[in-house]
Amino acid sequence: MSAFTSALRTPDLRKKLLFTVAIVGIYRLGATLPSPGVSYANVRACLKLTESANNDLLNLLNLFSGGALLQLSVFALGIMPYITASIILQLLTVVIPRLEQLRKEGQSGQAKITQYTRYLTLGLAVLQASAFVALARTGQLFNGLCDQNDPTYQIIPESTGIPVWLTLSVLVLTMTAGTGVVMWLGELITDRGVGNGMSVLIFTSIAARLPGEGWSIKESSGTGKFMLVLALVLVIIALVVFIEQAQRRIPVQYAKRMIGRRMYGGTSTYIPLKVNQAGVVPVIFASSLLYLPQLYLQFFDKNTLKPYQVWIQNNLADPVNPLYIGVMFLLIIFFTYFYVSITFNPTEVAENMKKYGGFVPGIRPGKPTADYLDFILSRITLPGALYLGLISVMPNFFFIWLNQQQYQNFPFGGVAVLIMVGVGLETVKQIESQLMQRNYEGFLR
């Protein structure tokens, strides 16, 4: 809080904070703006029917969009197409040599990769908008509980006198344009505000659902359980902050070198290896993979595959089922190791250290350093993977303890807490670094 108080007293930082708040307000306004062709009275009626329905991926996406997805608002897709595009390009960087070369070119190469990310974001937005509009028109967006033959539950009414194809096209175009605007708002925050723009928008979407979800817990379970949930939430947040800040520091010594008539090097630094090196990406991958069997069965005759559909619905789609919890936990551990192995290359780090005369004390440069870094990373990834798995399945135990099915998008654990804590820590660090720069300027003067 002292950092924010000092920032508000500094004129240029105060402008940045107010600008960020204004952009966040515009984002939340767009998340509530109705899209053309959607009946919001029927949407509310369907939402009441599906309060206890289970759909892990859709509820996760709805959480990231601040509740805008199931309402098909202008910003219904939120920032998820951009996140997906960023992850895809990050993974392709390892496979495609051209992208890896661009990444090594510095700022110009990163600008080119950012441009590719924007194009891919719009392409994914068209696909996702088309999919969600199709699901809404058939009633599958609300788990098939809304009968689209009943005018009371028709999300996209057909008796308006306007051709259906035109209504659907305008709706897809609106949601795609909304994604482009959200991407632009995030970049504005990054350039002229405080913090990473995309992260701040996700933080805003999740925080917007906290009051409503908290109140529903209080109304359903009573004040006693609600206060106990709040106490557990504070403990979870404290543990998440502790683990997110935890890192293993590998000491690095740079040898002295004579370049021209000047001496360079001779400094000591370290390589910070975070315990949670993978962030929340493994959780998103695991949730998406668990949803694939449900999505696959929707393309076949329901009567033929009825036994399989019932088994999947009861075991791989029920958040309180032990099999669901176990599979989710194991998938998160697997994807944590997989993602860390892709994003951190010990051989490349060792070669860069050797190029600039750096070495780990007691370890020979080159391949021995790469083997040492790989050994440390493999050991430190295990507690990080277990931490991600436990935090992610913890809300499922809340469902069991509260004996309720309506907290599928429970905002006090799992991905929500990881993102909110991570964004909060990142934003505070950025504010403190900018305050430190201004203090140094004043000292030098």
WOPE-V889627 format. One record per residue. N is the residue number from 1. RES is the residue in one small letter. SS is DSSP state (h for helix, s for strand, l for the rest). OMEGA is omega in radians with two decimals (999 if undefined). Layout:
BEGIN
((N;RES;SS;OMEGA) (N;RES;SS;OMEGA))
END
This chain:
BEGIN
((1;m;l;3.13) (2;s;h;3.11) (3;a;h;3.13) (4;f;h;3.12) (5;t;h;3.11) (6;s;h;3.13) (7;a;h;3.13) (8;l;h;3.11) (9;r;h;3.13) (10;t;l;-2.99) (11;p;h;-3.08) (12;d;h;3.08) (13;l;h;3.10) (14;r;h;3.10) (15;k;h;3.12) (16;k;h;3.13) (17;l;h;3.14) (18;l;h;3.09) (19;f;h;3.11) (20;t;h;3.13) (21;v;h;3.14) (22;a;h;3.13) (23;i;h;3.10) (24;v;h;3.09) (25;g;h;3.10) (26;i;h;-3.14) (27;y;h;3.14) (28;r;h;3.07) (29;l;h;3.12) (30;g;h;3.13) (31;a;h;3.12) (32;t;h;-3.14) (33;l;l;-3.13) (34;p;s;3.05) (35;s;l;-3.13) (36;p;l;3.09) (37;g;l;-3.11) (38;v;l;3.08) (39;s;l;-3.07) (40;y;h;3.00) (41;a;h;3.10) (42;n;h;3.08) (43;v;h;3.13) (44;r;h;3.11) (45;a;h;3.11) (46;c;h;3.14) (47;l;h;3.11) (48;k;h;-3.14) (49;l;h;-2.98) (50;t;l;3.14) (51;e;l;-3.10) (52;s;l;-3.10) (53;a;l;-3.12) (54;n;l;3.01) (55;n;l;-2.91) (56;d;h;-3.06) (57;l;h;-3.13) (58;l;h;3.11) (59;n;h;3.06) (60;l;h;3.10) (61;l;h;3.10) (62;n;h;3.08) (63;l;h;3.13) (64;f;h;-3.14) (65;s;l;3.12) (66;g;l;-3.13) (67;g;l;-3.07) (68;a;l;-3.04) (69;l;l;-3.09) (70;l;l;3.06) (71;q;l;3.14) (72;l;l;3.11) (73;s;s;-3.09) (74;v;l;3.12) (75;f;l;-3.04) (76;a;l;-3.10) (77;l;l;3.11) (78;g;l;-3.06) (79;i;l;-3.06) (80;m;h;3.08) (81;p;h;3.12) (82;y;h;3.12) (83;i;h;3.13) (84;t;h;3.13) (85;a;h;3.14) (86;s;h;3.13) (87;i;h;-3.13) (88;i;h;-3.14) (89;l;h;3.10) (90;q;h;3.11) (91;l;h;-3.14) (92;l;h;3.11) (93;t;h;3.13) (94;v;h;-3.03) (95;v;h;-3.05) (96;i;l;-3.11) (97;p;h;-3.13) (98;r;h;3.12) (99;l;h;3.10) (100;e;h;3.10) (101;q;h;3.11) (102;l;h;-3.13) (103;r;h;-3.12) (104;k;h;-3.10) (105;e;l;3.09) (106;g;l;-3.00) (107;q;h;-3.13) (108;s;h;3.10) (109;g;h;3.12) (110;q;h;3.10) (111;a;h;3.11) (112;k;h;3.11) (113;i;h;3.08) (114;t;h;3.10) (115;q;h;3.07) (116;y;h;3.13) (117;t;h;3.12) (118;r;h;3.13) (119;y;h;3.13) (120;l;h;3.10) (121;t;h;3.14) (122;l;h;3.08) (123;g;h;3.09) (124;l;h;3.13) (125;a;h;3.10) (126;v;h;-3.13) (127;l;h;-3.11) (128;q;h;3.12) (129;a;h;3.11) (130;s;h;-3.13) (131;a;h;-3.10) (132;f;h;3.08) (133;v;h;3.10) (134;a;h;3.10) (135;l;h;3.13) (136;a;h;-3.10) (137;r;h;3.13) (138;t;h;3.13) (139;g;l;-3.10) (140;q;h;3.11) (141;l;h;3.11) (142;f;h;3.07) (143;n;l;3.08) (144;g;l;-3.12) (145;l;l;3.14) (146;c;l;3.13) (147;d;l;-3.09) (148;q;l;3.02) (149;n;l;3.09) (150;d;l;-3.12) (151;p;h;-3.13) (152;t;h;-3.05) (153;y;h;3.11) (154;q;l;-3.13) (155;i;l;3.11) (156;i;l;-3.08) (157;p;l;-3.11) (158;e;l;-3.08) (159;s;l;-3.14) (160;t;l;-3.11) (161;g;l;3.13) (162;i;l;3.11) (163;p;l;-3.08) (164;v;h;-3.10) (165;w;h;3.13) (166;l;h;3.11) (167;t;h;-3.13) (168;l;h;3.14) (169;s;h;3.13) (170;v;h;3.14) (171;l;h;3.10) (172;v;h;3.13) (173;l;h;3.14) (174;t;h;-3.12) (175;m;h;3.09) (176;t;h;3.09) (177;a;h;3.09) (178;g;h;3.09) (179;t;h;3.09) (180;g;h;3.12) (181;v;h;3.11) (182;v;h;3.11) (183;m;h;3.11) (184;w;h;3.11) (185;l;h;3.11) (186;g;h;3.12) (187;e;h;3.07) (188;l;h;3.12) (189;i;h;-3.14) (190;t;h;-3.06) (191;d;h;-2.98) (192;r;h;-3.12) (193;g;l;-3.11) (194;v;l;3.10) (195;g;l;3.05) (196;n;l;-2.99) (197;g;h;-3.11) (198;m;h;3.13) (199;s;h;3.14) (200;v;h;-3.14) (201;l;h;3.07) (202;i;h;3.09) (203;f;h;-3.14) (204;t;h;-3.13) (205;s;h;-3.12) (206;i;h;-3.12) (207;a;h;-3.12) (208;a;h;-3.11) (209;r;h;-3.07) (210;l;h;-3.09) (211;p;h;-3.11) (212;g;h;-3.14) (213;e;h;3.09) (214;g;h;3.14) (215;w;h;3.12) (216;s;h;3.08) (217;i;h;-3.13) (218;k;h;-3.11) (219;e;h;-3.05) (220;s;h;-3.00) (221;s;h;3.12) (222;g;h;-3.08) (223;t;h;-3.10) (224;g;h;3.12) (225;k;h;3.14) (226;f;h;3.12) (227;m;h;3.11) (228;l;h;3.08) (229;v;h;3.12) (230;l;h;3.11) (231;a;h;3.10) (232;l;h;3.12) (233;v;h;3.12) (234;l;h;3.10) (235;v;h;3.13) (236;i;h;-3.13) (237;i;h;3.12) (238;a;h;3.11) (239;l;h;3.14) (240;v;h;3.09) (241;v;h;-3.12) (242;f;h;-3.10) (243;i;h;-3.13) (244;e;h;3.12) (245;q;h;-3.05) (246;a;l;3.12) (247;q;s;3.04) (248;r;s;-3.09) (249;r;s;3.11) (250;i;s;-3.10) (251;p;s;3.13) (252;v;s;3.13) (253;q;s;3.10) (254;y;s;-3.12) (255;a;l;3.10) (256;k;l;3.13) (257;r;s;3.10) (258;m;s;3.10) (259;i;s;-3.04) (260;g;l;3.13) (261;r;l;-3.10) (262;r;s;3.14) (263;m;s;3.12) (264;y;s;3.08) (265;g;l;-3.11) (266;g;l;-3.11) (267;t;l;3.10) (268;s;s;3.08) (269;t;s;3.14) (270;y;s;3.04) (271;i;s;-3.13) (272;p;s;3.05) (273;l;s;-3.10) (274;k;s;3.05) (275;v;l;3.06) (276;n;l;-3.08) (277;q;l;-3.02) (278;a;l;-3.11) (279;g;l;-3.10) (280;v;l;-3.10) (281;v;h;3.12) (282;p;h;3.13) (283;v;h;3.13) (284;i;h;3.11) (285;f;h;-3.10) (286;a;h;3.13) (287;s;h;3.14) (288;s;h;-3.12) (289;l;h;3.11) (290;l;h;-3.14) (291;y;h;-3.07) (292;l;h;3.11) (293;p;h;3.10) (294;q;h;-3.14) (295;l;h;-3.11) (296;y;h;-3.09) (297;l;h;-3.13) (298;q;l;-3.12) (299;f;l;-3.11) (300;f;l;3.14) (301;d;l;-3.08) (302;k;l;-3.12) (303;n;l;-3.13) (304;t;l;-3.06) (305;l;l;-3.09) (306;k;h;-3.14) (307;p;h;3.14) (308;y;h;-3.13) (309;q;h;3.12) (310;v;h;-3.13) (311;w;h;3.14) (312;i;h;-3.13) (313;q;h;-3.11) (314;n;h;-3.03) (315;n;h;-3.07) (316;l;l;3.10) (317;a;l;-3.13) (318;d;l;-3.04) (319;p;l;3.14) (320;v;l;3.13) (321;n;l;-3.14) (322;p;h;3.12) (323;l;h;3.10) (324;y;h;-3.11) (325;i;h;-3.13) (326;g;h;-3.14) (327;v;h;3.12) (328;m;h;-3.12) (329;f;h;-3.12) (330;l;h;3.11) (331;l;h;3.13) (332;i;h;3.10) (333;i;h;3.14) (334;f;h;-3.09) (335;f;h;3.07) (336;t;h;3.09) (337;y;h;-3.12) (338;f;h;-3.08) (339;y;h;3.11) (340;v;h;3.13) (341;s;h;3.14) (342;i;h;-3.01) (343;t;h;-3.13) (344;f;l;-3.10) (345;n;l;-3.11) (346;p;h;-3.13) (347;t;h;3.13) (348;e;h;3.12) (349;v;h;3.14) (350;a;h;3.13) (351;e;h;3.10) (352;n;h;3.09) (353;m;h;-3.13) (354;k;h;-3.12) (355;k;h;-3.10) (356;y;l;3.05) (357;g;l;3.14) (358;g;s;3.11) (359;f;s;3.04) (360;v;l;-3.13) (361;p;l;3.14) (362;g;l;-3.12) (363;i;l;3.12) (364;r;l;3.11) (365;p;l;3.10) (366;g;l;-3.05) (367;k;h;3.09) (368;p;h;3.09) (369;t;h;3.11) (370;a;h;3.11) (371;d;h;3.14) (372;y;h;3.12) (373;l;h;3.12) (374;d;h;3.10) (375;f;h;3.14) (376;i;h;-3.09) (377;l;h;-3.14) (378;s;h;3.13) (379;r;h;-3.06) (380;i;h;3.13) (381;t;h;-3.12) (382;l;h;3.09) (383;p;h;3.08) (384;g;h;3.13) (385;a;h;3.10) (386;l;h;3.12) (387;y;h;3.12) (388;l;h;-3.13) (389;g;h;-3.13) (390;l;h;3.14) (391;i;h;-3.08) (392;s;h;-3.12) (393;v;h;-3.13) (394;m;h;3.08) (395;p;h;3.13) (396;n;h;3.08) (397;f;h;3.00) (398;f;h;3.12) (399;f;h;-3.11) (400;i;h;-3.09) (401;w;h;3.13) (402;l;h;3.14) (403;n;l;-3.14) (404;q;l;3.09) (405;q;l;-2.99) (406;q;l;-3.13) (407;y;l;3.13) (408;q;l;3.10) (409;n;l;-3.13) (410;f;l;-2.97) (411;p;l;-3.02) (412;f;l;3.14) (413;g;l;3.07) (414;g;l;-3.06) (415;v;h;-3.08) (416;a;h;-3.12) (417;v;h;3.12) (418;l;h;-3.12) (419;i;h;-3.08) (420;m;h;3.13) (421;v;h;3.14) (422;g;h;3.13) (423;v;h;3.12) (424;g;h;3.13) (425;l;h;-3.13) (426;e;h;-3.12) (427;t;h;3.13) (428;v;h;3.11) (429;k;h;3.14) (430;q;h;3.11) (431;i;h;-3.14) (432;e;h;3.12) (433;s;h;3.11) (434;q;h;3.06) (435;l;h;-3.14) (436;m;h;3.10) (437;q;h;-3.14) (438;r;h;3.08) (439;n;h;3.12) (440;y;h;3.12) (441;e;h;3.13) (442;g;h;-3.14) (443;f;h;-3.10) (444;l;h;3.10) (445;r;l;999))
END
